[in-house]
Amino acid sequence: MPVQAIVFDLDGVLIDSEPVWEEVRRGYVADRGGRWLPDTQDRLMGMSTEEWASYIATDLVDGVTAEEVAYQVIDQMSQRYEDGPPLLPGAEEAVRRMAEYRPLGLASSSPRALIDLVLGKLGVDGLFRATLSTEEVDRGKPAPDGYLVVAAQLEVAGRDCVAVEDSSNGLRSAHAAEMTVVAIPRPAHPPASDALALASHVAKNLDELTPELVEVIHR
């Protein structure tokens, strides 16, 4: 079966947001006298809003609820994005190029408010037929839930999709949904070797993402 859809991740694939997330959440924890652990950033990547807010409230900061954490952190992120999200080179061109080829979906760990804000700011919101935040499913990445729901919304099977990911949990999630995976690792937060091994192709940047490439690698 030919490729039926392309499903993008957002953070680390289209926008260089992981440093912003880390700065905002580190600042939140520090301002409240909390503790930032050596593995905290790696654990947070790919978590849904409910998961990372609960983790911060339970393990890092005393005297706050997960709901308070989520509201305050997302509010700060929205303010940071208002002047324009940190777009990665080639992101808009890649989205437009792939949208001319196949229907597009997006499965992101960002909250719905930030997904809509970013896609609107980039002017590509109308190019995605299905978008999903993992806060809208039972389990965040590395579980396959988000990718499976997006595939269902696009009315295709997971195995007929190509996913574009950067993080360990994202790669595991897309692979668990039986999607062919293109990895575009971020040097600041490289995925684990076992997760990267799940990708059918490892690209240096978004310029490599073409219809010709996904036709070749799709199993």
C-alpha positions as CSV (number, residue, x, y, z in Angstrom):
1,M,0.0,0.0,0.0
2,P,1.4,3.4,-0.9
3,V,1.9,6.1,1.7
4,Q,-1.5,7.5,2.7
5,A,-0.6,10.3,5.1
6,I,2.3,12.1,6.7
7,V,2.1,12.8,10.5
8,F,4.3,15.4,12.0
9,D,5.4,15.9,15.6
10,L,5.6,19.6,16.6
11,D,8.2,20.3,19.3
12,G,11.7,19.6,18.0
13,V,10.5,18.9,14.5
14,L,8.8,22.1,13.3
15,I,9.8,24.4,16.1
16,D,12.9,24.5,18.3
17,S,10.8,24.6,21.4
18,E,12.5,22.2,23.7
19,P,15.0,24.8,25.0
20,V,12.0,27.1,25.6
21,W,10.1,24.4,27.5
22,E,13.2,23.6,29.5
23,E,13.8,27.3,30.4
24,V,10.2,27.9,31.4
25,R,9.8,24.8,33.5
26,R,13.2,25.1,35.1
27,G,12.4,28.7,36.0
28,Y,9.0,27.6,37.4
29,V,10.6,24.9,39.6
30,A,13.4,27.3,40.7
31,D,11.0,30.1,41.6
32,R,9.2,27.8,43.9
33,G,12.2,26.4,45.6
34,G,12.0,23.0,43.9
35,R,14.6,20.6,42.7
36,W,15.6,20.0,39.0
37,L,17.0,16.4,38.8
38,P,19.7,15.3,36.3
39,D,17.2,13.3,34.2
40,T,14.3,15.7,34.5
41,Q,14.5,17.1,31.0
42,D,14.8,13.7,29.3
43,R,11.8,12.4,31.3
44,L,9.6,15.4,30.4
45,M,10.1,15.2,26.7
46,G,7.1,13.5,25.1
47,M,5.0,13.6,28.3
48,S,1.4,14.8,27.9
49,T,0.3,18.0,29.8
50,E,-1.3,15.9,32.6
51,E,1.8,13.7,32.9
52,W,4.5,16.5,33.1
53,A,2.4,18.7,35.3
54,S,1.8,15.8,37.7
55,Y,5.5,14.9,37.7
56,I,6.5,18.5,38.6
57,A,3.9,18.7,41.3
58,T,4.7,15.4,42.8
59,D,8.5,15.0,42.4
60,L,10.0,18.5,41.9
61,V,7.9,21.2,43.7
62,D,6.1,21.0,47.0
63,G,2.7,22.7,47.8
64,V,1.3,23.0,44.2
65,T,-1.3,21.0,42.3
66,A,-0.8,19.6,38.8
67,E,-3.6,21.9,37.6
68,E,-1.7,25.0,38.9
69,V,1.5,23.8,37.3
70,A,-0.1,23.2,33.9
71,Y,-1.9,26.6,33.9
72,Q,1.1,28.7,34.9
73,V,3.6,27.0,32.7
74,I,1.4,27.0,29.6
75,D,0.5,30.6,30.2
76,Q,4.3,31.5,30.2
77,M,4.8,29.4,27.0
78,S,1.9,31.2,25.3
79,Q,3.5,34.5,26.1
80,R,6.9,33.4,24.7
81,Y,5.2,32.3,21.5
82,E,3.2,35.5,20.9
83,D,6.0,37.2,19.1
84,G,6.5,34.1,16.9
85,P,7.4,30.5,17.8
86,P,11.1,29.4,17.3
87,L,10.6,28.0,13.8
88,L,13.2,25.5,12.7
89,P,14.8,26.0,9.2
90,G,12.8,24.6,6.4
91,A,9.7,23.9,8.6
92,E,7.1,25.8,6.6
93,E,8.5,24.7,3.3
94,A,8.4,21.0,4.5
95,V,4.8,21.3,5.6
96,R,3.7,22.8,2.3
97,R,5.8,20.4,0.3
98,M,4.3,17.3,2.0
99,A,0.8,18.8,2.0
100,E,0.9,18.8,-1.8
101,Y,1.8,15.1,-1.7
102,R,-0.5,13.5,1.0
103,P,-2.9,14.5,3.7
104,L,-1.2,15.8,6.9
105,G,-1.7,15.0,10.5
106,L,0.0,16.2,13.7
107,A,0.5,14.4,17.0
108,S,2.1,16.5,19.6
109,S,2.7,16.5,23.3
110,S,2.1,20.2,23.5
111,P,-1.2,21.3,24.9
112,R,-4.0,22.1,22.4
113,A,-3.8,25.9,23.1
114,L,-0.1,25.9,22.0
115,I,-0.6,23.7,19.0
116,D,-3.3,26.0,17.6
117,L,-1.3,29.1,18.5
118,V,1.9,27.8,16.7
119,L,0.1,26.5,13.6
120,G,-1.8,29.7,13.3
121,K,1.3,31.9,13.7
122,L,3.0,29.8,10.9
123,G,0.0,30.1,8.7
124,V,-0.2,26.4,8.0
125,D,-3.1,25.4,10.3
126,G,-5.3,24.9,7.2
127,L,-2.9,22.3,5.8
128,F,-3.4,19.8,8.6
129,R,-6.5,17.6,8.3
130,A,-6.1,16.2,11.8
131,T,-4.2,17.6,14.8
132,L,-4.0,16.1,18.3
133,S,-2.5,16.9,21.6
134,T,-1.6,13.9,23.8
135,E,-3.6,15.6,26.6
136,E,-6.6,14.4,24.5
137,V,-5.8,10.7,24.8
138,D,-5.3,8.4,27.8
139,R,-1.5,8.0,27.4
140,G,1.2,10.3,26.1
141,K,4.3,9.2,24.2
142,P,5.9,6.7,24.1
143,A,2.5,5.0,24.0
144,P,1.0,4.9,20.5
145,D,-2.3,6.5,21.4
146,G,-1.8,9.9,19.9
147,Y,-0.6,8.6,16.6
148,L,-3.3,6.0,16.4
149,V,-6.0,8.5,16.9
150,V,-4.6,10.9,14.3
151,A,-4.5,8.0,11.8
152,A,-8.1,7.2,12.6
153,Q,-9.1,10.8,12.1
154,L,-7.3,10.7,8.7
155,E,-9.2,7.4,8.0
156,V,-6.0,5.5,7.3
157,A,-4.1,2.7,9.1
158,G,-1.0,3.5,11.1
159,R,1.1,1.2,8.9
160,D,0.2,3.4,5.9
161,C,1.5,6.6,7.5
162,V,5.0,8.1,7.7
163,A,5.7,9.9,10.9
164,V,8.4,12.6,11.5
165,E,9.9,12.6,15.0
166,D,12.9,13.8,16.9
167,S,12.7,12.5,20.5
168,S,13.2,9.0,22.0
169,N,9.6,8.9,23.3
170,G,8.2,10.2,20.0
171,L,10.1,7.6,17.9
172,R,8.9,4.9,20.1
173,S,5.3,6.2,20.0
174,A,5.2,6.4,16.2
175,H,6.9,3.0,15.8
176,A,4.4,1.4,18.2
177,A,1.6,2.7,16.0
178,E,3.2,0.8,13.1
179,M,4.2,3.9,11.3
180,T,7.3,4.2,9.1
181,V,9.4,6.8,11.0
182,V,11.7,9.5,9.8
183,A,13.9,10.7,12.6
184,I,15.3,14.3,12.6
185,P,17.4,14.3,15.9
186,R,18.0,17.6,17.7
187,P,21.7,17.8,18.7
188,A,20.9,19.3,22.1
189,H,18.6,16.4,23.0
190,P,19.7,13.4,20.9
191,P,17.4,10.3,21.1
192,A,18.6,7.1,22.7
193,S,20.3,4.7,20.4
194,D,17.6,2.1,20.7
195,A,14.9,4.6,19.9
196,L,16.8,5.9,16.9
197,A,17.2,2.4,15.6
198,L,13.4,2.3,15.2
199,A,13.6,4.9,12.4
200,S,13.6,3.9,8.8
201,H,15.6,7.0,7.9
202,V,17.6,9.4,9.9
203,A,17.7,12.9,8.3
204,K,19.9,15.8,9.1
205,N,17.2,18.4,8.6
206,L,13.7,19.0,7.2
207,D,15.1,19.7,3.7
208,E,15.6,15.9,3.3
209,L,11.9,15.3,3.9
210,T,10.5,14.8,0.4
211,P,7.8,12.7,-1.3
212,E,10.6,10.8,-3.0
213,L,12.2,9.9,0.3
214,V,9.1,8.6,2.0
215,E,8.2,6.6,-1.1
216,V,11.5,4.8,-0.9
217,I,11.5,4.1,2.9
218,H,7.9,3.2,3.4
219,R,7.7,-0.5,3.9
